[in-house]
């Protein structure tokens, strides 16, 4: 059982969350221009690392917001929890985030190269 | 038409039986279903001072911007549900007028006011055994240092989704299950609370 620190609600049990697969996968701008192999690469292939993995979670039974988690796939240790979206979207929701109990765990997506 | 209907809770076929048995005694821990309140879902940008100010003026209390907190005025209780989402709880039947006042005041401000009165019912659990009763089925840390009066949370109770709101130090909790889960939640709670009522 994981305890996941929701960026909005604070630490909650894993049972309150849904898993959304690997994060930071960008849909190709023009899928019709891709070959079948390239499209299959986008649709089906994932990095599946042994180590730190960035993934999406949703707080289904809480605030119902999506966010990103960086988790070690061997130890299950969660090293980072940070918000979805671009820098501009993150800035828009910042006032509420500053008052959330989990503020220390929040990092903007753009801060990682 | 609507005002000819009688509002009743979702677990009444159990609650009436319980009342006739004269339950809810023991050490004073009580479980009851309250009349389902009016409920309004409010969404808007907390970063927009016009939105926060306008809503505050209409409701007569500050919009809670801190996570998991509740504010209240005479006729409304405001529960934080998410960074841009709140639940307004009003006395039964008063939600329509409040919605109209909110919509008029908000005008062109980016916001959504939705009547969700039929969504949830309200159970009240109160007394010395209330915290232990909830702890049997809820993974939240309900210790007074972690969850206090004036706080709320959306979480799971016995695997059913609820909104939990602590009212006072008795402790008294208001539990808002989905209407279709209210019988289940009632049955689970009345079993869990039984040992504190002997």
Interface residues (C-beta under 8 A of the other chain):
Chain A: X8 X9 X10 X12 X13 X15 X16 X61 X62 X63 X64 X65 X92 X93 X94 X95 X96 X97 X99 X100 X101
Chain B: X45 X46 X47 X65 X66 X67 X68 X81 X82 X83 X84 X85 X139 X140 X153 X154 X155 X156 X159 X161
